[in-house]
Amino acid sequence: MWRAGYRPLIISLEMNKQQEGQRLDTLLTNGDTSFNNTDLVRANPAIVDAYEEWAQKTFEGKHPIHLVTSEGLETADQMMVQAKIDQYHPDLVILDYHGLFDDASGAKTETEKAKNL
């Protein structure tokens, strides 16, 4: 969807921004063998030039991928999600690790919490 020009918003409570960014870059390589997720995680110095060239070619002129993680957030509930939607105006919202989100309305069960979110 992003490659087609749409604006995604990913709210991930599972990983920090660096980890989530590495995951996204790995997914966006489409099997390019010049680097892999292990190279990114271990900061392999042998891939710097290939990675910079790939990143320039991949991201130049495209909409940003808005990424929100739990870093710096006091709470992650439906009000925060709506605030981020209002801030970024995405075409698609992905909530990663749904079970870690809070429910601002105070649901009593996990099913009710999931519905509220």
Secondary structure, DSSP 4 states (H G I P E B T S, - for coil): -TTTT--EEEEESSS-HHHHHHHHHHHHTTT-TT--HHHHHTT-GGGHHHHHHHHHHHHTTS---EEEESTT-S--SHHHHHHHHHHH--SEEEEESGGG---TT--SSHHHHHHH-
